[in-house]
Amino acid sequence: MIRLTGSELIELGKLYALANTPPSLYHALAKNSSVRRMRTEMGPAVLAADFNRFSARDKRSEVSLGLAYATLVALLTHPERVEVPRTVERLKWGRAFVELAKSSGLVTSTRVIDALQYRVQTTTSPASPLILHPRQD
């Protein structure tokens, strides 16, 4: 686990306490600097072990629940492929977070393309809103 300051832990607790839906908490945590640090500085195995430890606590406060959810978000949005912990059900919104991670997607890398080499086709279908074809002029 990376070292979090007291103010960072309190911030996670506040985010948890003020969230009224799984998407509001998930997206707030995904943007949080502590969660970004966890995602970049910790491997998925460590995140999974920490999540299991945090979610297994008997006495839960806003801070401990905020930390458990933050660790889960860091794990689910980690750039390396990770398996969803079987213990995700320990948290009330754990399963909802897994579904949000699948549908939200987080950009972990970008690719620059030369737009002059492609012909762009757009559609209104959400399944394929933008298609790039190699230019054959």
Secondary structure, DSSP 8 states (H G I E B T S, - for coil): -----HHHHHHHHHHHHH--SHHHHHHHHHH-HHHHHHHHHS-HHHHHHHHHHHHT-SS--HHHHHHHHHHHHHHHT-SS-----GGGGGSTTHHHHHHHHHHH----------GGGEEEEE-S-TT-SEEEEE---
